[in-house]
Amino acid sequence: MSIAIAIDGPAGAGKSTIARLAAKELGYIYVDTGALYRAIGLAASRRGYTAENKTEIIALLDSIKVELAFNDRQEQIVLLDGEDVSGFIRTPEISMMASAVSAIPEVRAFLLDLQRNMAHTNNVIMDGRDIGTVVLPDAKIKIFLSASPECRARRRYDELIEKGMDVKYEDILNDVIARDYADSHREIAPLKPADEAIIVDTSGEDLETSVNKLMTIMRENI
Ligand code: DC
């Protein structure tokens, strides 16, 4: 039986960085499910669709293939129709599109088996919004990772600036607040902690402190 650890929480709480490091420590595969929604957001955006084109986005699902793969450093890459699109899915525009497509039930259903199959065949740390509540309700450990919107916006801002992108802190903060609202108020699989989730707040903590905190929780509960 493979072991699954679910980490849910809002954008910028540090889920991916922490989960990636923890997976390395435990020898598990790290699965970033947000990348799947981002790939669909990218596919929609490349066709010129906006959040209003729900019908077209649903139809699009019949003609695209989204896959997860791992490079030789065991890092996840996301393939859209066989193309590695990992480098195109982290822009603010695709973040908003990903949030929009993720509210469409057909999109969530489209990605469900892919996520479950990853956990069926591997020990995984999977991060997202609904992993503990919907995708892997039997996960061995469920963690809900959060931090204040300002703190999350600052982290995302620093990340994008480091990548050489021209962004403003206020825009990022507004995006964070808008996405939090959209992700936690949608009808299907809204962002919320699973009943048995361990809630961890990383506001004001450095990465090392948060990773250590999570590693302790995981080791005590595996
Ligand atoms: O984690 P992220 O920022 O890369 O996710 C992008 C969007 O995808 C986010 O706005 C919400 C959505 N998402 C989701 O609805 N369910 C998941 N399991 C992961 C992401």
Boltz pocket constraint, residues with backbone or C-beta under 6 A from the ligand:
constraints:
  - pocket:
      binder: B
      contacts: [[A, 11], [A, 12], [A, 33], [A, 34], [A, 35], [A, 37], [A, 38], [A, 95], [A, 98], [A, 99], [A, 100], [A, 102], [A, 103], [A, 127], [A, 128], [A, 129], [A, 130], [A, 131], [A, 179], [A, 183], [A, 189]]
      max_distance: 6.0
